[in-house]
């Protein structure tokens, strides 16, 4: 048996009162022709006399957020998807029956208003209600004050309340699809084609990550939720689709923090006859376009830093950045033993499967990553951590790969794609050896992908970018939970 609070009981009594008036408490279709912000922008600057002469009529719908009842006339604030607008309602304009219906309204109720735009004595643009329509009775009261719903966890658990009460949450919710559309328009304009690839697969590949495992009953076999879209997109390059991208959900069975959620969104882009430099230009162009589309500026304030996203991101080799911070030049380090000795001397943790490249990467993560503030393309990753990237022809210990770092976080990862099937087969074999030594994030052997490469994949560049982190950066959101409408949450106790 459910128990209700006193306020909830009063609202249910009002629901019956509304029903007894012959009104459906949960409403029907309503014709909306105008929105709050459009009305304010359109009639801003007009005088009371000009509005009286123009007699502009509007029809809006939304949620009641404030009521000031004054006998036979009242003011209330109506909130639609864009913002709030004040409404004036009088018994003389709507009649006694409708005004009595309005008096049964509570904060949170959804109503429709048709009326004339006017200016109050205080100069506020207001709708003079000529037709009031009850649409939905809210049976639960809204929070009286919004300080994170008192419990930050509840904000994300009850996102619907968060969106009602928190204008910033609503701003981010509308910004996210705008950013995604900006990416799509930018790439479509360059001749890329958006595609869809499977979420379920039988091979673990395309990234270094732990998967979610599920079971296909009809085929009686385990399957993975994808950890990347890479390998299928590169198969399309083999098939002749020379410029493709996919924006889609990725699933990684890993920890949760301010920058990680097990279910997140990426874009992966592949272009035949391109390379690492081409992907740097493309990545920079995408971010430039999104910044201007959303904010109208390249300047961003985020996590206490003021940075510029203007064209011309820094480009630096991983080894050179390590040298800047530690004085160690790994180009001159020739053996694994020498690299291990340096790691021990500099308190860099070693794991059993670590080879030369793993140690270089560990130095970067410990001494460099957090120091990068301005947008920087870090390239030249060791081959051990880049099983899908082409080798650097000048030093085969490294690859033609970059990661984009901004304020200590990775935003994009890109390669000059490995298209040599013999080399790819050997890399997959090395990944299997790493798994035997305890690397749970190593890739499977994907023979179908190797065979696809044997048909010939054009020289190509590829890039993957985290959409959630890009939205965080451009909206000033400090946690990934702010930019995912329904982040993963532990069940209530």
N, C-alpha and C positions, 0 to 999 in steps of 0.2 A: 504494500500500500504506500503510494507516494505521499509525502508530507509537504505542504506548501507553507511558505512564509505568509505573514499577514498581508504584505503588499500583493503577493501572488493571488491570495484569496479575493482581495478587493478587485483586482483586474478581472478575475473570472466572473465576479458579480456584474461588472460593467459589460463583459462580453454578453451575458444573458440579457442585459438591458438593451444593448445594441440590437441583438437578435429580435427582441420583442418590438423594437421599432420597425421591424420589417427589413433590416439591413443585414446583409451577409457579413459576419465579422472578419471573414478571410477573403473577401473581395473578388473582383473580376478585372478584366482587361481595362486599361485606362490609357487614353491617348495623350502622350507626352509630346509637346512640340518645342519646349524650351528648357534650358538648363540655367542654374543659378549664375554661374560665371558669365555665360553669354549675355544674360539680362543685365548684369552689372556693367559689363564692358560696353554694351550697346548704348545704354542710356546714361552712362557716366558723364557728368558735366552739364546735363540738361537741367533747366530750372523747373520749379513747381508749375509755373505757368505754361512752359513748353510741353510738359508731360500732360497737363490738363487739356491742352489743345490737341495733342497727337492721339491721346487715348489708346496707347499700345496695349493690346491684349496678349496674354500668355497663358500657357497651360503647363504646369509643373507637377511633379510627384516626388515624394521622398519621405524621410523619417522626421518626426517631430522631436527636436532636441531641446527646446525651451518653450515654456508657456507663461504668459503674464495675463491672467484673466482679470477683467475690470467690469464686472456686471454685464451690460449689454454689448460690450465690445472688448476685444482682446487682441493681443499680439502673440505670435508664436514664430519660432525659427524652424524652417524646413531644410533638411539636409539631403541633397541628391548626390550623385556620384562625383560631382566636381566641387561641391562646397555648400555653404549655407546662404539662405536668403530669408529676409523677414517677411511675414505675412500679417496683414491687418484684417480681422474678421469682425463684422458687426451684425447684430440681429436685424438691423434695418436693411442690410444688403442681401442676406441669405435667408431670412425668414426665421420664425420661432422654432419650427421643427428641426431645421438644419443646425441652428445655433445650439439647441439642446443636444443634438448628436455630437457636436463639437465639444460640448462641456463634458462628455464622457471620455474624451481623449486623454491619454497619458503620454509621458515621454517615451519615445520608442515606437509609438504607433506610426503606421505608414498611411499617408493620406494623399489625395489629389486636390489641386487647387487650380481653378480657372479664374482669371481676374485681370485687372488693369494695373499697369505699372504706375506708381505714384512716388512722391517724395515726402517724407515725414518732416515735421518741424525741425528735427535735428539734422536733416539733410541726408537721411539714409534711404537708399532705393528700396522700395517695399512693394509687395503685391497686395492690392486691395482685392480681397476675396469676394467674388460674385457667385461662385459655385464651389461648394465644399463636398468632397467625396471621401467617405471613410473606405479604406482599402484593406488594412490588416490590423487586427488587435494584437499588440505585443503582450504576451502573458508573463514575461519576466521583465523586471525593471532593469534599466541600464545602470551601470556603476555611477554613483553620485559624483565621484571625482576619479579622474583617470591617472593615477601615478603608476603606470605599468600594471594596472589591475591589481596592484599591491604585490603580485607574484608574477615575476617575469615568465616563469614556466607556463602560467595560465594564459599569458598573452599569445603564445604560440599554440597552445593546446586548443584555445577557443579563439581561433583567428578571426572568426566572424565578429566577435565582440571587439577585438582589436581594430578591425577595419572600420567599425561603426564609430568608435571613440577616438581613435588615434589618427589624426590627419597625416602624420608622417608615414605610418604604415600604408595608408591608402595611396600616398604619393609614390612610394616605392612599388606598390602593386601595379600601378599604371605605368610606371617608368620601365619596368622589366620588359613587357611586350613591345614597347616603343624601341628599346635597344635591339631586341631580336629582329624587329622589322627593319631597322636601320642596317643591320648586318646583311639581311637578305637582299635589300635593295642595292647595297653596295656590290655584293657578289654577283647578283643577277645582271647588274649593269656592266660587269666585266666578262659576261658570257658563261659564268658558272651555272651548273644545273643542280638544284636541290633534289636529293634522293632519300630513300628510306631503306635501311638494312635491318636484318633480324636482331631482336633483343635476346632471344634464346639461341644457344649454340652448344656444340659438343666439344669444342676445342677452346682452351684458354690461351688467348693471345692478344697482341696489340698494345700491351702495357704491362708494367710490373705491379701487380696488385693481387690481393686475395679476393676470390669470387664468392658470390652467393650461389649455392648449389640447390637445384630443385630436381624433381623427378617427373619424367613423362610416363604416365601410366600405360598408355596404349602401346608404346614402344618398349616399355620396361627398361628405361635407361636414364641415368643421371644427365642433367644438362646444367649449363652455366647461364646466369644472367650476364650480359656482356659487360666487360670491363673497359672496352674501347670499341670504336667503329672502324679502326684503321684497316685491318686486313681485307674486309669486304669491300671497302671503298677502293683499295688498290687493285682488287680484282676487276673493278669497273674500268680502271685505266687500261688494263690488259685488253678488255673488251672494246676499247675505242671511245669510251666516254672520257674525253681528255681534260675536263675541268668539272669536278663534282664537289659537293659539300653536303654534310648532314648535321642538323641540329637535333640532338636527341638525348634521352636519359641514359645515364651510365650508372652501374651498380658496383660498389666495392665494399667488401665485408671487412671494414676497418673502423678505426676509432672515430669519435665525434668531438669536434672542438669548434672554435670560432671560424675556422676556415674549411672544415670538413663535415659533410653529411653523407651517409652511405648511399643515398640516391641523389644524383646531381645532374646537371646539364652541361654538355660540351658542344662545341662545333669543331668538326674536322673538315679540312679543306685539302684537296689534292689537285695538282696541276701538272699535266704532262709537259715535258720539255722545259720545266722550270727547275729551280735549285734552291739552296739555302738562302741566297741573297734575294731571290724572288719572293720567298716566304717572309723574309724580314720586311720587305716593302709592302707586301699584302697585309701582314699583321698590323703594321703601323697604320696603314690606310684604314683598316677596319676600325681601330680604336679612335683615330682622328675623326672619322665620320660619325661614330656613335657619340663622342663627346660634343661635337657641334650640334648634332640633331637633338640631343637631350637637353644640354645646358647652354648651347650657344657660345661656348668658350672652351679653350684647351686647358684653362687653369682649373686645378682641382685641389681642394683641401680635404685631407684624409689622414686619420690616425695621427693628428698633430703635425702633419707635414703639408707644406704648400708646394705642389709640383706642377710641371707643365707637360701636357700630352701632345704638344705641337710636334709636327714632323721633324725628324732628325734625332731619333733615339740613339743613345750611345751603343756602340758595338765593340765587345771586348772578349778576348780568349779567356777561358776559364783558368788556364795556367798563369796568364799574365795577372789576373785579378788575385790569385793566390799569392803570387810573388809580391804584389803591392801590399798585402796585409801581413805576410810572414817573412818575406825575403827569400823564400824557397822557390827555385826555378825547376819545376818538374820536367821541363824539356831536357834538362841535364841529368836527371835521375834515370839510370839505365836498367836497374834490376829491382825485382820485387823486394829483395832483402834490404836494399838501401831505402826503399819507400817505407817498409815496415819499421826500420830503425828511426826514421824521421817521425813517423806517427807516434811511436812510443815516447820520443823526446818531446813531442808537442801535445801529449795527452789526447791523442785522437784514438777513439775506441776501434778495435779491430775485431772482425768476425772471421770464423774459420774459412769461409769461402773467398775472402778478400784477395784479389790480385792487385796489380799495379793500379789499374783504373779505379777500382773501388776505393783505394786509399786516396787517390787524387780527389775523387768526389767527396769523400769524408772530410778532407781538408777544406774544400769549398763550403760545405754545409756548416762546418764549425766556425770558420774564420771569415768567410766572405758574405754569405747569403744575407745575413741581417744588416750588413753595412750598405747594401744597395738601396738607394732612395729614389733617384730619378730613373725613368724607364731605361732599361739596359738590356740589350740582347747579349746574353752570355753564350758563346759558341765554343766548339772544340771539345765536346764531352768524350771521355774515354770509351773505348769500344766495349768494355765489359758491361757498361750500363746502358748501351745503345744498340741492342740486337737488331734493329730494323733500319739503321742509318748507314750511309755509305762511309767508307774509310776516308780519312784525310790522305790524299796522295803524297803529301810531304812528310807525314808521320803516321803510319798505320796504327799506332797505339790510340789515336784519337779519331773522331768522326766528324762528318759535316752535319752537325746538330746544333740547335740553339734552344735556350729557354729564355723567355722574357721575364725579367724580375722588376717589380715596382714596389718600393717600400718594404723590401724583405720578403715578398711573396712571389711565387711563380704564377704567371698569368697565361703563358703559352709555351708550347713545346713543338719543335719543328725539325725536319730533316731534309737533306738531300736524300731522297729515298733509295734504299738498297734495292737494286733490281737484278743483281747477279744471283741466280738460283743456287749455284754451287756454294758461294759465300753464305747465302741465307740458310742453306741446309746445315752448314758447319756452325753457324751462330745458334740455331735451334738446338743442335747437339750440345753445345756448351751450356745452354740454358738448362738442359736436362741434367747435366753434371752438377750445375749449381744447386738444383733442387735436391739432388742426392746428398749434397753437403749442408743442406738445411735452409736454403733460400726458398721460402714458401711462395714468393712472388715471381719466381721464374716462369717463363712461357713453356707451353706444350710444344711438341713437334707437330706442325701443321703441314702435312705432306700435300694436301690439296693446294695450299698457297704456294708451296715450292713448285708444284707442277704448273700452276698458273704462270709463275715467273718463267718457266721453261718455254712457254709460248711467246714470251717476249713482252716485258713491260717497258714503256718508253722511259727515258730519263725523266725524273719528276721531282717536284718539291711537295712536301706535305706539312700541314700545321694543325695542331689541336689547341683549342683555347677553352678555359673554363668560363661559361656564361655567368655563373653565379658570382664569381669573384669580380668579373668585369662590372656587373650590376652593383656590387658592393662599392667598388671604386667610384663609379660615376654618380651614385646616390648618397655617398658618405655613410654607408651602413657598416657598422663595425663587426657584425657577426653574420655568418651565412644564413642563420635562421631568420634574419630580417628580410632576406630577399627570396626565400622559398616560402610560398604561401602556406604549405603544410609540411614543415620539417618533421623528421622522425622524432617521436617523443615516447618516453617510457609510459606504459599504462599507469593510470592512477592506482594507488594502493587500495 
